[in-house]
């Protein structure tokens, strides 16, 4: 029996890899892949971080503070670890809306304004607002001798009976108008007399209540038990003695000595001299530029009445002179 020769190897047939060879090749490919992906990550990581950071807010603030969403960044401005960025996207910090400061209308001490934690704006210095100096009434100029008295009484509503535009300060005042001024100026004083029913004060007279009150307060009286004469003008001396009676001013020891300073004091009735001396001694005089004259018989003007009531309120402590 003839032995057959061994088969000749086929050069085109691939050899199977052994298990050890396959493991070696896998390890090599894993190492190469790790190095490859590590290099890719190092190359593109800054761009990836910037893309995410732009979603969290203004990059300008991040570069200045080195933080996004209030967490500390890396040593390089604007950089932040990826895991920190992910947490910030899941739990974004609340946005604080800072309202603009209100308009300052009055002068207050300047102080820094705290708009946000750690951010202080410059102090706002208020500008003083000039106080208006226009007269209360259009016909009462500032240079008028009684402007101060009229202005102060107008502020307190004592002259509301005369309207809101014109006062006519040089017009003679009537008894009814004067009663209204007294009622408004001394409404808080207790009454000292009983009311009187005057025949010339009808029930629909607009100043009836003021007339009644001026009588009850002791400032005024009727010409008779039945006549008040509300539309009659008032001599100047009657204004002063009415205030001396209503305020119960003390009569000076020597009334004649007080009145002797005025050469026209003899022009008033005898019954009025003591009350006039009490008014003058208490400072209730009309300072219209003629300090050495009382002009007692001259009819009083609205400005005269305003001046005397002003002085009376100063004496009562209701106006600071």
NORPE-V538753 format. One record per residue. NEAR is the number of other C-alpha atoms within 10 Angstrom. Layout:
near
NEAR
NEAR
This chain:
near
3
4
5
6
6
6
6
6
7
7
7
6
7
7
7
7
8
8
8
8
10
11
10
10
10
11
11
11
11
11
10
12
12
11
11
11
11
11
11
11
11
9
11
10
12
13
10
12
16
14
11
14
24
12
11
16
12
11
17
10
12
21
15
10
15
20
19
25
19
12
14
14
19
11
9
9
13
20
20
22
12
15
8
14
22
13
12
17
14
8
10
14
12
7
7
9
8
9
7
7
9
6
7
12
10
10
11
12
9
11
11
11
13
13
15
11
7
6
8
11
11
10
12
14
13
14
11
11
9
6
6
6
7
10
14
21
18
12
13
23
13
14
8
13
15
21
19
18
18
27
17
17
22
18
11
11
12
20
22
15
13
15
9
12
11
12
21
16
20
12
13
20
22
19
20
24
23
22
23
24
25
25
23
19
20
20
14
9
11
10
15
12
14
12
15
17
16
18
12
13
20
11
11
7
12
12
19
19
15
20
31
22
25
28
22
19
25
20
25
24
17
15
10
9
11
13
15
21
17
20
12
13
18
21
20
20
25
19
25
26
24
21
23
25
18
20
18
14
16
15
18
17
11
11
17
13
11
18
20
12
13
14
12
15
21
14
13
19
11
8
8
14
20
21
24
30
28
26
28
21
17
17
14
24
21
23
15
13
8
9
11
11
16
24
19
20
17
15
18
22
20
21
25
25
25
26
24
21
26
22
20
24
16
15
16
12
10
12
13
8
9
